[in-house]
Amino acid sequence: MTGGPLRLYELPLSGNCWKIRLCLAERGLPYERVTIRDPERTFADAAFRRLSPLGRVPVLVCPDGTALWESGAILTWLAENTPLLPRDATRRAQVMAWLFWEQADLSPALALPRFFRRNGTEKANAERMRALQEKGRACLEFLDTYLSRQDYLCGAAYTLADLACHVYVMLSPEGGQDLAPFPAVRAWLERIAARQAWEPLLPAG
Ligand SMILES: N[C@@H](CCC(=O)N[C@@H](CS)C(=O)NCC(=O)O)C(=O)O
């Protein structure tokens, strides 16, 4: 990576964008933060669509002008050649498994109920919300069993797997999840939040 500025297009309450800020902080990389204030207009804008073909955030614009989208791809790019993402193909695949699972199972089950609550469509989506919450609980049970045996998802060290997966778990009470029955998950979240580079979704106060 060259020393030029990185530019992150983001929404302040988005967990997917929070992941990228956390990874940038882990790397100690400076970046320009472009917070989108008018998402409906910006996401439909042709210039923005050239950066993000689906009209979503996060988008990270690299020093050479290349725009990266999909949080997992951006995280992988940022973590290259760091202990967050092993070079060894097998250990790397173990980390990637958690990134794929996060996108396919964990994030929809935990992020959508939060989204319905935030935008006031919880009642209109009541049935879907219940099904997602049940699926979310199953994901948390799976994580809790896993984390009762080891400190981090890929063993004794923090990796991109933990960075990517902990975000929507931490936000899940906003979507109605109760983390009380999952002590190993809560201990994992505390370990992660104690990291020097970790920062909350929003600044305190
Ligand atoms: N799988 C994508 C999901 C991106 C995504 O859904 N972003 C949301 C914010 S968290 C967004 O931009 N939504 C606007 C929209 O879909 O119109 C990723 O991980 O980057």
The ligand as an ORCA input file, in Angstrom:
! r2SCAN-3c Opt
* xyz 0 1
  N     -22.708     -6.871      1.966
  C     -22.487     -5.455      1.960
  C     -23.681     -4.774      2.578
  C     -23.622     -3.277      2.388
  C     -24.857     -2.610      2.905
  O     -25.950     -3.203      2.943
  N     -24.692     -1.342      3.267
  C     -25.802     -0.597      3.783
  C     -25.368      0.174      5.017
  S     -24.884     -0.978      6.282
  C     -26.253      0.369      2.705
  O     -25.452      1.057      2.107
  N     -27.550      0.382      2.451
  C     -28.118      1.293      1.520
  C     -29.007      0.621      0.549
  O     -28.959     -0.615      0.420
  O     -29.751      1.357     -0.110
  C     -21.189     -5.134      2.732
  O     -20.847     -5.917      3.623
  O     -20.541     -4.122      2.418
*
